[in-house]
């Protein structure tokens, strides 16, 4: 069983706060498990703060059986168009093609058994309903557990309304949270009355427990009663439950100091999680100094207004959606919302700029992880840029600056979405638009969408020459060379790439993009028979990468060197280089680099004499190509090693067993396939591949010995251009 939070982190056992801090709800937990056992779609409904997400997480962990379990947190998603993207992201799927994310989900989840938890559907009901209906109809192994304030209203949906905690469970939760705050409290009449007055709503109880450092339960009850009278005209009975939570939040808000209220309101501009540095920049000014943000934030954390999480990028904070919504209303009332949104936008534009620069450094992996964590806020910044009348230049700049993430970390589809939007407008800022154009061309090439790629690059080149931008001319020419490379026009590819590299040298450009241009030139030389020249170019790239701590472009230099080692008969060196190459590509979720390495590893394995394992690896690669695009780009040059491997394996195995091994490889799954390829030897499950029955039969096709070379188009970009 695999139970994960967004981004693929475990949520089972004691690794998740939601699963370790669960109090009560034993009856509801058992009932929800039974519902999931009889219905493929169950929706947990109820008012905000009642504990829907926590119950769903526990139930998913307990009722998965042999299924995978994935949780998608939808609260940070503002645009219904990004629901499908959010699910793809949460499931850790990678797709480089022009396919819509819905198609990616349907293709990559086919045949799998999984429980999908869609948490926070209420503001995206229509989009979630359409997605859920489509997935359930076409994926028989799927179950969906939805969580929100309203159901999806789909046929076959089992609605599971969740109410407040009963008296004993409410008191137990309050006492537990009091203990977490270091304040021991007795289960007395005041506590019971406080729980009753808060209607047993878990979030309200947690907010109240956050005040115990300063107030006793009796004092809390007195202040809460005053608040209730204010909102209900003095009546103390039959307070509607949906008013109770807002009352509790408002009461907690009133007990905050002015600076705490101010920070509460300002933090609502963030989408999802944020770190301290972002909060200090975005939320400071106008009565709150940056140096004071940490102290005020710590108080909000102590009062359960915020939660603190340890992540791969360090400590991050988040606000529950109902608490955020309350603070957002206050932010609008202050008249300061527009300024805060601009500061939020500016911070994330600055972050993208820093990440682009640091991509060409030893911090490359850290940059990839950081952008992944900040994606909800970066999306929010992009939306704001492209929605504002004068925001087009910043939107183009931001979409272009994230080239390394779109291209290097498996986000081509989303990058294409933003870049297509960004270049529609003539922003008046030539440099920003030129950058967006060449990045658009680059992304389209990687997706195999050659006509739009050519159009974007031609427009970029023409405009760059018109405004005399040597940097943009170099990038447009470089990408045009890439396009020639994958369309088998080697002479043109070499001419364009050499010219682009000369231009880079003239303007002093050195970064991942420049190095990949050199690797691409090495490919063109190898395809034309100059293998020693290709090796010299690739060794130079490898040296520069290692000097600068660059890992991503290095993987493609290793690919060329591995091909050279194979061609010279040094299979051990070829395997070592390819193992290093595949490890690097997989670490960045670089699907194209991964599949190319596996293809060449299959050939090395065949030459070493293990035809069955070579066929398994070919099958694994065949299952990955649909998420990349046209297999081997439809290129005769790139297809040559694949054909040679297949011919060799068929000769050794016969057609029937070869096909059986290919099917085994195709069913491995991406993670398993990569682990197997890296292991260098078939696992015990290889015994499951049937031996040939009867005489070995093989096709009569002769091997194609035309020399391929290296990875085509997973190339880096620039630091400033």
C-alpha positions as CSV (number, residue, x, y, z in Angstrom):
1,X,0.0,0.0,0.0
2,X,1.2,3.5,-0.8
3,X,-0.5,6.4,1.0
4,X,0.7,9.8,0.0
5,X,0.2,13.5,0.5
6,X,0.5,16.0,-2.4
7,X,3.8,15.5,-4.2
8,X,4.0,11.9,-3.2
9,X,5.0,12.1,0.5
10,X,3.7,9.4,2.8
11,X,0.7,10.1,5.0
12,X,0.4,6.7,6.6
13,X,1.6,5.7,10.1
14,X,3.2,8.3,12.2
15,X,4.6,10.4,9.2
16,X,1.5,12.6,9.0
17,X,0.2,15.0,11.6
18,X,-3.4,14.2,10.4
19,X,-2.9,10.5,11.2
20,X,-1.2,10.9,14.6
21,X,-3.5,13.5,16.1
22,X,-6.8,11.7,15.6
23,X,-9.2,11.7,18.6
24,X,-12.6,10.0,18.7
25,X,-14.7,9.3,15.6
26,X,-14.4,5.6,15.9
27,X,-18.1,5.0,14.8
28,X,-17.8,7.4,11.9
29,X,-14.5,5.8,10.9
30,X,-16.0,2.3,10.8
31,X,-19.1,3.6,8.9
32,X,-17.0,5.4,6.3
33,X,-14.9,2.3,5.8
34,X,-18.0,0.3,5.1
35,X,-19.3,2.9,2.7
36,X,-16.0,2.7,0.7
37,X,-16.3,-1.0,0.6
38,X,-19.6,-0.9,-1.2
39,X,-19.4,2.3,-3.3
40,X,-16.8,3.5,-5.8
41,X,-17.6,7.2,-5.0
42,X,-18.1,8.4,-1.5
43,X,-18.2,12.1,-0.5
44,X,-17.7,13.2,3.0
45,X,-19.7,16.4,3.5
46,X,-20.2,18.8,6.4
47,X,-19.4,22.4,7.5
48,X,-15.9,23.8,7.6
49,X,-13.8,22.7,10.6
50,X,-15.8,19.6,11.4
51,X,-12.9,17.3,10.7
52,X,-13.7,15.9,7.2
53,X,-10.1,15.9,5.9
54,X,-8.8,14.2,9.0
55,X,-11.4,11.5,8.9
56,X,-10.9,10.9,5.2
57,X,-7.1,10.5,5.7
58,X,-7.5,8.0,8.4
59,X,-10.2,6.0,6.5
60,X,-8.1,6.0,3.4
61,X,-5.1,4.6,5.3
62,X,-7.2,1.9,6.9
63,X,-9.4,0.8,3.9
64,X,-6.9,0.8,1.1
65,X,-6.4,-3.0,1.0
66,X,-4.0,-3.7,-1.8
67,X,-4.8,-0.4,-3.6
68,X,-2.5,2.6,-4.0
69,X,-3.9,5.6,-2.1
70,X,-3.2,9.2,-3.3
71,X,-4.5,12.4,-1.8
72,X,-5.0,15.6,-3.8
73,X,-5.3,18.8,-1.8
74,X,-7.5,21.1,-3.8
75,X,-7.7,24.1,-1.4
76,X,-4.8,26.0,-3.0
77,X,-6.3,25.5,-6.5
78,X,-8.1,28.7,-7.5
79,X,-8.8,28.0,-11.2
80,X,-11.1,25.1,-12.2
81,X,-8.9,24.6,-15.2
82,X,-6.1,23.4,-12.9
83,X,-8.0,20.6,-11.2
84,X,-6.7,18.0,-13.7
85,X,-3.2,19.4,-13.4
86,X,-3.4,19.2,-9.6
87,X,-4.3,15.5,-9.8
88,X,-1.5,14.8,-12.2
89,X,0.9,16.6,-9.9
90,X,-0.2,14.8,-6.7
91,X,0.1,11.4,-8.3
92,X,3.6,12.2,-9.4
93,X,2.8,11.5,-13.1
94,X,5.0,13.0,-15.8
95,X,3.9,13.7,-19.4
96,X,5.9,15.6,-22.0
97,X,3.3,15.4,-24.8
98,X,0.7,17.9,-25.9
99,X,-2.0,15.7,-24.4
100,X,-4.4,17.3,-22.0
101,X,-3.8,16.2,-18.4
102,X,-7.1,14.3,-18.4
103,X,-5.7,12.1,-21.2
104,X,-2.5,11.6,-19.2
105,X,-4.5,10.4,-16.2
106,X,-6.6,8.0,-18.1
107,X,-3.6,6.5,-19.9
108,X,-1.2,6.2,-17.0
109,X,-3.8,5.0,-14.5
110,X,-5.2,2.3,-16.8
111,X,-5.1,-1.1,-15.2
112,X,-4.1,0.2,-11.7
113,X,-6.1,-0.1,-8.5
114,X,-6.1,3.0,-6.4
115,X,-8.1,5.1,-4.0
116,X,-8.1,8.8,-4.9
117,X,-8.8,11.3,-2.1
118,X,-10.0,14.6,-3.5
119,X,-9.8,17.0,-0.5
120,X,-11.5,20.4,-0.7
121,X,-13.8,20.2,-3.6
122,X,-16.4,22.8,-2.6
123,X,-15.1,25.7,-4.6
124,X,-14.4,23.5,-7.7
125,X,-17.5,21.2,-7.6
126,X,-18.3,21.3,-11.4
127,X,-14.7,20.6,-12.5
128,X,-14.3,17.9,-9.8
129,X,-17.6,16.3,-10.8
130,X,-16.6,16.2,-14.5
131,X,-13.2,14.7,-13.7
132,X,-14.5,12.2,-11.3
133,X,-17.3,11.0,-13.6
134,X,-14.8,10.5,-16.5
135,X,-12.2,8.7,-14.4
136,X,-14.7,6.4,-12.8
137,X,-16.3,5.5,-16.1
138,X,-13.1,4.7,-17.8
139,X,-10.9,3.3,-14.9
140,X,-12.6,0.3,-13.4
141,X,-9.9,-0.1,-10.7
142,X,-10.5,3.4,-9.3
143,X,-12.4,4.5,-6.1
144,X,-12.8,8.1,-5.2
145,X,-13.2,9.6,-1.7
146,X,-14.2,13.2,-2.1
147,X,-14.2,15.7,0.8
148,X,-16.1,19.0,0.8
149,X,-19.0,21.0,2.1
150,X,-21.3,19.8,-0.7
151,X,-21.5,16.6,-2.7
152,X,-20.6,16.1,-6.4
153,X,-24.2,15.2,-7.3
154,X,-23.1,12.2,-9.5
155,X,-25.0,9.0,-10.1
156,X,-23.9,6.3,-7.7
157,X,-22.4,8.8,-5.2
158,X,-22.7,7.8,-1.6
159,X,-22.9,10.9,0.5
160,X,-21.5,10.7,4.0
161,X,-22.5,13.7,6.1
162,X,-20.2,14.3,9.1
163,X,-21.6,16.0,12.1
164,X,-19.9,17.5,15.2
165,X,-18.3,15.5,18.0
166,X,-20.5,14.2,20.8
167,X,-19.9,15.4,24.3
168,X,-17.3,12.8,25.5
169,X,-15.3,12.9,22.2
170,X,-15.4,16.8,22.1
171,X,-14.1,16.9,25.7
172,X,-11.4,14.4,24.8
173,X,-10.3,16.4,21.8
174,X,-10.2,19.6,23.8
175,X,-8.1,18.0,26.6
176,X,-5.7,16.5,24.1
177,X,-5.1,19.8,22.4
178,X,-4.7,21.6,25.7
179,X,-2.0,19.1,26.6
180,X,-0.3,19.8,23.3
181,X,-0.1,23.4,24.3
182,X,1.4,22.4,27.6
183,X,-1.6,23.4,29.7
184,X,-3.1,20.5,31.7
185,X,-6.9,20.9,32.1
186,X,-9.3,18.9,34.1
187,X,-12.5,17.4,32.5
188,X,-14.8,19.6,34.5
189,X,-18.1,21.4,34.1
190,X,-16.5,24.4,32.5
191,X,-14.8,22.3,29.8
192,X,-18.0,20.4,29.1
193,X,-20.0,23.6,28.8
194,X,-17.4,25.2,26.6
195,X,-17.5,22.1,24.3
196,X,-21.3,22.3,24.2
197,X,-21.3,26.0,23.4
198,X,-18.8,25.3,20.5
199,X,-21.2,22.6,19.2
200,X,-18.4,20.0,19.3
201,X,-16.8,21.5,16.1
202,X,-13.1,20.3,16.2
203,X,-11.6,23.4,14.7
204,X,-13.5,25.6,17.1
205,X,-12.3,23.5,20.0
206,X,-8.7,23.6,18.7
207,X,-8.9,27.4,18.4
208,X,-10.2,27.6,22.0
209,X,-7.5,25.3,23.3
210,X,-4.9,27.7,21.7
211,X,-6.0,30.4,24.2
212,X,-5.4,28.3,27.3
213,X,-2.0,29.8,27.9
214,X,-3.7,33.1,28.8
215,X,-7.2,32.2,29.8
216,X,-8.8,29.4,31.9
217,X,-11.8,27.4,30.6
218,X,-14.1,29.5,32.7
219,X,-12.7,32.8,31.3
220,X,-12.9,31.4,27.8
221,X,-16.5,30.5,28.3
222,X,-17.4,33.9,29.6
223,X,-15.8,35.7,26.6
224,X,-17.3,33.3,24.2
225,X,-20.8,33.9,25.7
226,X,-20.3,37.6,25.2
227,X,-19.5,37.0,21.6
228,X,-22.6,34.8,21.1
229,X,-24.9,37.4,22.6
230,X,-23.4,40.0,20.2
231,X,-24.2,37.9,17.2
232,X,-27.5,36.5,18.2
233,X,-29.2,39.5,19.9
234,X,-28.7,38.0,23.4
235,X,-30.2,34.5,22.8
236,X,-28.1,31.7,24.1
237,X,-30.0,28.7,22.8
238,X,-30.3,27.0,19.4
239,X,-27.4,28.8,17.8
240,X,-27.1,27.5,14.2
241,X,-24.1,25.3,13.8
242,X,-22.7,27.0,10.8
243,X,-22.7,30.3,12.8
244,X,-20.8,28.6,15.6
245,X,-17.6,28.1,13.6
246,X,-17.6,31.6,12.3
247,X,-18.4,32.8,15.8
248,X,-15.4,30.8,17.2
249,X,-13.1,32.1,14.4
250,X,-14.3,35.7,14.9
251,X,-14.0,35.3,18.7
252,X,-10.4,34.1,18.2
253,X,-9.8,37.0,15.9
254,X,-11.0,39.5,18.5
255,X,-8.7,38.1,21.1
256,X,-5.8,38.6,18.8
257,X,-3.7,41.8,19.1
258,X,-4.0,44.3,16.3
259,X,-0.7,43.1,14.8
260,X,-1.8,39.5,14.9
261,X,-5.1,40.4,13.1
262,X,-3.1,42.3,10.5
263,X,-0.8,39.4,9.8
264,X,-3.7,37.0,9.8
265,X,-5.4,39.0,7.0
266,X,-2.2,39.5,5.0
267,X,-1.2,35.9,5.0
268,X,-4.4,35.0,3.1
269,X,-2.8,36.2,-0.1
270,X,-0.7,33.0,-0.2
271,X,-2.0,30.0,-2.1
272,X,-1.3,26.9,0.1
273,X,1.9,26.7,2.0
274,X,4.5,29.5,2.5
275,X,7.8,30.0,4.3
276,X,8.9,32.7,6.7
277,X,11.0,34.7,4.2
278,X,8.0,35.0,1.9
279,X,5.8,36.1,4.8
280,X,8.3,38.7,6.0
281,X,8.5,40.3,2.6
282,X,4.9,40.1,1.4
283,X,3.2,40.9,4.7
284,X,5.5,43.7,6.1
285,X,4.9,47.4,5.9
286,X,1.9,49.5,6.9
287,X,2.1,48.9,10.6
288,X,4.1,45.6,10.7
289,X,7.9,45.6,10.4
290,X,9.5,42.7,8.6
291,X,11.6,42.0,11.8
292,X,8.4,41.6,13.8
293,X,6.7,39.1,11.5
294,X,8.3,36.0,13.1
295,X,7.1,36.9,16.6
296,X,3.6,37.7,15.4
297,X,3.5,34.5,13.2
298,X,4.6,32.5,16.2
299,X,1.6,33.7,18.2
300,X,-0.7,32.8,15.4
301,X,0.9,29.4,15.4
302,X,0.4,29.0,19.1
303,X,-3.3,29.9,18.7
304,X,-3.8,27.3,16.0
305,X,-4.6,29.9,13.4
306,X,-1.6,28.5,11.5
307,X,-0.1,25.1,11.3
308,X,3.6,24.3,10.9
309,X,5.0,21.6,8.6
310,X,8.4,20.1,8.1
311,X,9.0,19.7,4.3
312,X,11.8,18.9,1.9
313,X,12.4,22.7,1.6
314,X,12.3,23.4,5.3
315,X,9.7,24.7,7.7
316,X,6.5,25.9,6.0
317,X,3.2,27.2,7.2
318,X,-0.4,26.9,6.1
319,X,-3.8,28.1,7.1
320,X,-7.0,26.1,7.0
321,X,-9.3,27.2,4.2
322,X,-12.1,28.4,6.6
323,X,-9.6,30.4,8.6
324,X,-8.1,31.8,5.5
325,X,-11.5,32.8,4.1
326,X,-12.3,34.7,7.3
327,X,-9.0,36.6,7.1
328,X,-9.4,37.3,3.4
329,X,-12.7,39.2,4.2
330,X,-10.8,41.3,6.7
331,X,-8.0,42.0,4.1
332,X,-10.5,43.3,1.6
333,X,-12.1,45.5,4.3
334,X,-8.7,47.1,5.1
335,X,-8.4,48.3,1.5
336,X,-4.9,46.9,1.4
337,X,-5.6,43.8,-0.7
338,X,-4.3,45.1,-4.0
339,X,-1.0,46.1,-2.5
340,X,-0.5,42.7,-0.8
341,X,-1.3,40.9,-4.1
342,X,1.3,43.0,-5.9
343,X,3.9,42.2,-3.2
344,X,3.0,38.5,-3.4
345,X,3.4,38.7,-7.2
346,X,6.7,40.5,-6.9
347,X,8.1,38.1,-4.4
348,X,7.4,35.1,-6.6
349,X,8.8,36.8,-9.7
350,X,11.9,37.4,-7.7
351,X,12.0,33.8,-6.5
352,X,11.7,32.5,-10.1
353,X,14.6,34.8,-11.1
354,X,16.8,33.5,-8.3
355,X,15.9,29.9,-9.1
356,X,16.7,30.4,-12.8
357,X,20.2,31.8,-11.9
358,X,20.8,29.0,-9.3
359,X,19.8,26.3,-11.8
360,X,23.4,26.5,-13.1
361,X,25.0,25.7,-9.8
362,X,25.4,23.0,-7.2
363,X,22.0,24.0,-5.9
364,X,20.2,22.6,-8.9
365,X,18.3,19.9,-7.2
366,X,17.4,22.2,-4.3
367,X,16.0,24.6,-6.9
368,X,13.9,21.9,-8.4
369,X,12.4,20.9,-5.0
370,X,11.8,24.6,-4.1
371,X,9.9,25.4,-7.3
372,X,7.8,22.2,-6.8
373,X,6.9,23.3,-3.3
374,X,6.1,26.9,-4.5
375,X,4.0,25.9,-7.5
376,X,0.6,26.9,-6.1
377,X,2.0,30.4,-5.3
378,X,3.8,30.6,-8.7
379,X,0.5,29.8,-10.4
380,X,-1.3,32.4,-8.4
381,X,1.4,35.0,-9.4
382,X,1.1,34.0,-13.1
383,X,-2.7,34.3,-12.9
384,X,-2.4,37.8,-11.4
385,X,0.2,38.9,-14.0
386,X,-1.8,37.8,-16.9
387,X,-5.1,39.1,-15.5
388,X,-3.9,42.6,-14.8
389,X,-4.1,45.2,-17.6
390,X,-0.4,46.1,-17.4
391,X,0.8,42.7,-16.2
392,X,1.7,41.1,-19.5
393,X,5.4,41.9,-19.4
394,X,5.8,40.4,-16.0
395,X,3.7,37.4,-17.0
396,X,5.8,36.8,-20.0
397,X,9.0,37.2,-18.0
398,X,7.8,34.8,-15.2
399,X,6.6,32.1,-17.6
400,X,9.8,32.3,-19.5
401,X,12.0,32.4,-16.4
402,X,10.6,29.0,-15.4
403,X,11.9,27.3,-18.5
404,X,14.1,25.1,-16.4
405,X,11.1,23.8,-14.5
406,X,8.9,23.2,-17.5
407,X,11.6,21.5,-19.4
408,X,13.8,19.9,-16.8
409,X,11.3,18.7,-14.2
410,X,8.5,17.1,-16.2
411,X,6.1,20.1,-16.4
412,X,5.9,20.6,-20.2
413,X,2.1,20.6,-20.4
414,X,1.6,23.2,-17.8
415,X,4.5,25.3,-19.1
416,X,2.9,25.2,-22.5
417,X,-0.4,26.4,-21.0
418,X,1.2,29.5,-19.4
419,X,3.5,30.3,-22.4
420,X,0.7,30.1,-24.9
421,X,-1.3,32.6,-22.8
422,X,1.7,34.9,-22.2
423,X,2.7,35.4,-25.9
424,X,-0.9,36.3,-27.0
425,X,-0.4,39.8,-25.8
426,X,2.0,42.4,-27.3
427,X,3.2,43.6,-24.0
428,X,5.4,46.5,-25.2
429,X,8.3,44.9,-23.5
430,X,10.3,43.2,-26.3
431,X,12.8,41.3,-24.2
432,X,10.1,39.7,-22.0
433,X,8.1,38.6,-25.0
434,X,11.1,37.4,-26.9
435,X,12.1,35.2,-24.0
436,X,8.6,33.7,-23.7
437,X,8.7,33.0,-27.5
438,X,11.9,31.0,-27.5
439,X,10.9,29.1,-24.4
440,X,7.6,28.3,-26.0
441,X,9.4,27.0,-29.1
442,X,11.6,24.9,-26.8
443,X,8.7,23.4,-24.9
444,X,6.9,22.7,-28.2
445,X,9.9,20.9,-29.6
446,X,10.1,18.7,-26.5
447,X,6.4,17.9,-26.9
448,X,7.0,16.9,-30.5
449,X,4.7,19.7,-31.7
450,X,7.0,20.9,-34.5
451,X,4.8,23.3,-36.4
452,X,4.0,25.6,-33.5
453,X,7.6,25.3,-32.4
454,X,8.8,26.6,-35.8
455,X,6.3,29.4,-35.8
456,X,7.4,30.6,-32.3
457,X,11.1,30.5,-33.1
458,X,10.7,32.2,-36.5
459,X,8.7,35.0,-34.8
460,X,11.3,35.3,-32.1
461,X,14.2,35.4,-34.6
462,X,12.5,38.1,-36.7
463,X,11.6,40.3,-33.8
464,X,15.0,39.8,-32.1
465,X,16.8,41.0,-35.3
466,X,14.3,43.9,-35.6
467,X,15.1,45.2,-32.1
468,X,18.7,44.2,-32.2
469,X,18.7,41.7,-29.3
470,X,21.7,39.4,-29.8
471,X,20.7,37.2,-26.8
472,X,17.3,36.4,-28.2
473,X,18.8,35.8,-31.7
474,X,21.2,33.3,-30.1
475,X,18.4,31.4,-28.3
476,X,16.1,31.4,-31.3
477,X,18.9,30.1,-33.5
478,X,19.8,27.5,-30.9
479,X,16.3,26.1,-30.7
480,X,15.9,26.1,-34.4
481,X,19.0,23.9,-34.5
482,X,17.3,21.6,-32.0
483,X,14.3,21.3,-34.2
484,X,16.5,20.4,-37.2
485,X,18.2,17.8,-35.1
486,X,15.0,15.9,-34.2
487,X,13.8,16.1,-37.8
488,X,17.0,14.4,-39.1
489,X,18.3,17.5,-40.9
490,X,21.9,17.0,-39.5
491,X,23.7,19.5,-41.8
492,X,21.3,22.3,-40.9
493,X,21.3,21.3,-37.2
494,X,25.1,21.6,-37.1
495,X,25.2,24.9,-38.9
496,X,22.6,26.5,-36.6
497,X,24.1,25.0,-33.4
498,X,27.6,26.1,-34.3
499,X,26.4,29.6,-35.1
500,X,24.4,29.8,-31.8
501,X,27.4,28.6,-29.8
502,X,29.5,31.3,-31.4
503,X,26.9,33.9,-30.5
504,X,26.8,32.7,-26.9
505,X,30.5,33.1,-26.7
506,X,30.4,36.6,-28.1
507,X,27.9,37.8,-25.5
508,X,29.5,35.9,-22.6
509,X,26.6,33.4,-22.1
510,X,27.4,30.3,-20.1
511,X,24.7,28.2,-18.5
512,X,22.9,24.9,-18.8
513,X,21.3,26.0,-22.1
514,X,24.7,26.8,-23.7
515,X,26.1,23.4,-22.5
516,X,23.1,21.6,-23.9
517,X,23.7,23.3,-27.2
518,X,27.2,21.8,-27.2
519,X,25.7,18.4,-26.4
520,X,23.3,18.7,-29.3
521,X,26.1,19.6,-31.6
522,X,27.9,16.5,-30.3
523,X,24.8,14.5,-31.3
524,X,24.8,16.0,-34.8
525,X,28.5,15.2,-35.2
526,X,28.0,11.6,-34.0
527,X,25.0,11.1,-36.4
528,X,27.3,12.2,-39.2
529,X,30.0,9.8,-38.3
530,X,32.4,12.0,-36.3
531,X,32.3,10.0,-33.0
532,X,35.7,11.3,-31.7
533,X,34.5,14.9,-32.2
534,X,31.3,14.1,-30.4
535,X,33.3,12.7,-27.5
536,X,35.5,15.8,-27.3
537,X,32.5,18.1,-27.1
538,X,30.8,15.9,-24.5
539,X,33.9,15.6,-22.3
540,X,34.2,19.4,-22.3
541,X,30.5,19.7,-21.2
542,X,31.1,17.1,-18.5
543,X,34.1,19.0,-17.2
544,X,32.3,22.4,-17.1
545,X,29.3,20.8,-15.4
546,X,31.4,19.2,-12.7
547,X,33.2,22.5,-12.2
548,X,29.9,24.3,-11.6
549,X,28.0,21.6,-9.9
550,X,25.5,21.3,-12.8
551,X,23.8,17.9,-12.8
552,X,21.0,18.1,-15.4
553,X,23.0,18.9,-18.6
554,X,25.7,16.6,-17.4
555,X,23.3,13.6,-17.8
556,X,23.1,14.2,-21.6
557,X,26.8,14.5,-21.9
558,X,27.0,11.1,-20.2
559,X,24.6,9.7,-22.7
560,X,26.9,10.7,-25.6
561,X,29.9,9.2,-23.8
562,X,28.0,6.0,-23.1
563,X,27.2,5.6,-26.8
564,X,30.9,6.1,-27.6
565,X,31.9,3.5,-25.1
566,X,29.3,1.0,-26.5
567,X,30.5,1.6,-30.0
568,X,34.1,0.9,-28.9
569,X,33.1,-2.4,-27.3
570,X,33.5,-1.2,-23.7
571,X,30.2,-2.4,-22.4
572,X,31.1,-2.1,-18.7
573,X,32.0,1.6,-19.1
574,X,28.9,2.2,-21.2
575,X,26.7,0.7,-18.5
576,X,28.4,2.8,-15.7
577,X,27.8,6.0,-17.7
578,X,24.2,5.1,-18.5
579,X,23.5,4.2,-14.8
580,X,24.8,7.6,-13.8
581,X,22.8,9.3,-16.6
582,X,19.6,7.5,-15.7
583,X,20.0,8.3,-12.0
584,X,20.4,12.0,-12.8
585,X,17.5,12.2,-15.2
586,X,15.2,10.3,-12.9
587,X,16.1,12.6,-10.0
588,X,14.8,15.6,-11.9
589,X,11.7,13.7,-13.2
590,X,13.2,14.1,-16.6
591,X,11.2,11.5,-18.5
592,X,12.9,12.0,-21.9
593,X,16.4,11.6,-20.4
594,X,15.2,8.5,-18.5
595,X,13.7,6.7,-21.5
596,X,16.6,7.4,-23.8
597,X,19.0,6.0,-21.2
598,X,16.8,2.9,-20.8
599,X,16.8,2.4,-24.5
600,X,20.5,2.5,-24.7
601,X,20.9,0.3,-21.6
602,X,18.7,-2.3,-23.4
603,X,21.1,-2.3,-26.3
604,X,24.1,-2.7,-24.0
605,X,22.3,-5.5,-22.2
606,X,21.7,-7.3,-25.6
607,X,25.3,-7.0,-26.6
608,X,26.3,-8.4,-23.2
609,X,24.3,-11.5,-24.1
610,X,21.2,-11.1,-22.0
611,X,18.5,-10.9,-24.7
612,X,15.6,-11.5,-22.3
613,X,16.5,-8.6,-20.0
614,X,17.2,-6.4,-23.1
615,X,13.7,-7.1,-24.3
616,X,12.2,-6.4,-20.8
617,X,14.0,-3.0,-20.8
618,X,12.7,-2.3,-24.3
619,X,9.2,-3.0,-23.1
620,X,9.7,-0.7,-20.2
621,X,10.8,2.1,-22.6
622,X,7.8,1.4,-24.9
623,X,5.5,2.1,-22.0
624,X,7.2,5.4,-21.2
625,X,7.3,6.8,-24.7
626,X,3.5,7.7,-24.9
627,X,4.2,10.2,-22.1
628,X,7.1,11.7,-24.0
629,X,5.7,11.9,-27.5
630,X,6.4,10.2,-30.8
631,X,8.7,7.3,-29.9
632,X,12.3,8.2,-30.7
633,X,10.9,11.4,-32.4
634,X,10.0,9.4,-35.5
635,X,13.7,9.9,-36.3
636,X,15.7,7.3,-38.3
637,X,18.8,8.3,-36.4
638,X,17.4,7.9,-33.0
639,X,15.6,4.7,-33.9
640,X,18.7,2.9,-35.1
641,X,19.9,1.6,-31.7
642,X,16.4,0.5,-30.8
643,X,16.1,-1.5,-34.1
644,X,19.5,-3.1,-33.5
645,X,18.6,-4.1,-30.0
646,X,15.3,-5.6,-31.1
647,X,16.9,-7.5,-33.9
648,X,19.6,-8.9,-31.6
649,X,17.0,-9.9,-28.9
650,X,14.6,-11.5,-31.4
651,X,17.5,-13.6,-32.8
652,X,18.4,-14.8,-29.4
653,X,14.9,-15.4,-28.0
654,X,12.6,-16.0,-31.0
655,X,9.6,-13.8,-31.7
656,X,7.2,-15.4,-29.1
657,X,9.5,-15.1,-26.1
658,X,10.7,-11.7,-27.2
659,X,7.1,-10.4,-27.2
660,X,6.5,-12.0,-23.8
661,X,9.5,-10.2,-22.3
662,X,8.5,-6.9,-23.9
663,X,5.0,-7.3,-22.3
664,X,6.6,-8.0,-18.9
665,X,8.7,-4.8,-19.2
666,X,5.7,-2.7,-20.3
667,X,3.8,-3.7,-17.2
668,X,6.6,-2.9,-14.7
669,X,5.6,0.7,-14.0
670,X,8.0,3.6,-14.3
671,X,9.6,3.5,-10.8
672,X,10.1,-0.3,-11.0
673,X,11.5,-0.1,-14.5
674,X,14.1,2.6,-13.5
675,X,15.1,0.5,-10.4
676,X,15.5,-2.5,-12.6
677,X,17.5,-0.7,-15.2
678,X,19.8,0.7,-12.5
679,X,20.3,-2.7,-10.8
680,X,22.2,-4.0,-13.8
681,X,20.8,-7.5,-13.3
682,X,17.3,-9.0,-13.6
683,X,15.5,-9.5,-10.3
684,X,14.0,-12.8,-9.2
685,X,10.8,-12.1,-11.1
686,X,12.7,-12.7,-14.3
687,X,11.8,-16.4,-13.7
688,X,8.3,-15.5,-14.6
689,X,9.3,-15.0,-18.2
690,X,8.4,-18.2,-19.9
691,X,11.2,-20.1,-21.7
692,X,10.7,-20.7,-25.4
693,X,8.6,-23.8,-26.3
694,X,9.7,-25.6,-29.4
695,X,12.2,-24.3,-31.9
696,X,13.3,-20.7,-31.6
697,X,11.8,-18.5,-34.4
698,X,13.1,-15.0,-35.2
699,X,12.5,-12.4,-37.8
700,X,14.9,-12.2,-40.7
701,X,15.4,-8.4,-40.5
702,X,19.1,-7.4,-40.5
703,X,20.3,-5.0,-37.9
704,X,20.5,-1.4,-38.8
705,X,24.1,-0.3,-37.9
706,X,23.7,3.4,-38.6
707,X,25.3,5.2,-35.7
708,X,23.0,7.1,-33.3
709,X,24.5,9.3,-30.6
710,X,22.7,11.0,-27.8
711,X,19.7,12.6,-26.2
712,X,18.0,15.0,-28.6
713,X,16.2,17.8,-27.0
714,X,16.2,17.9,-23.2
715,X,18.4,20.9,-23.0
716,X,18.9,23.6,-20.5
717,X,18.3,27.3,-20.8
718,X,19.7,30.6,-19.8
719,X,20.4,32.5,-16.7
720,X,19.1,35.9,-17.9
721,X,18.4,35.9,-21.7
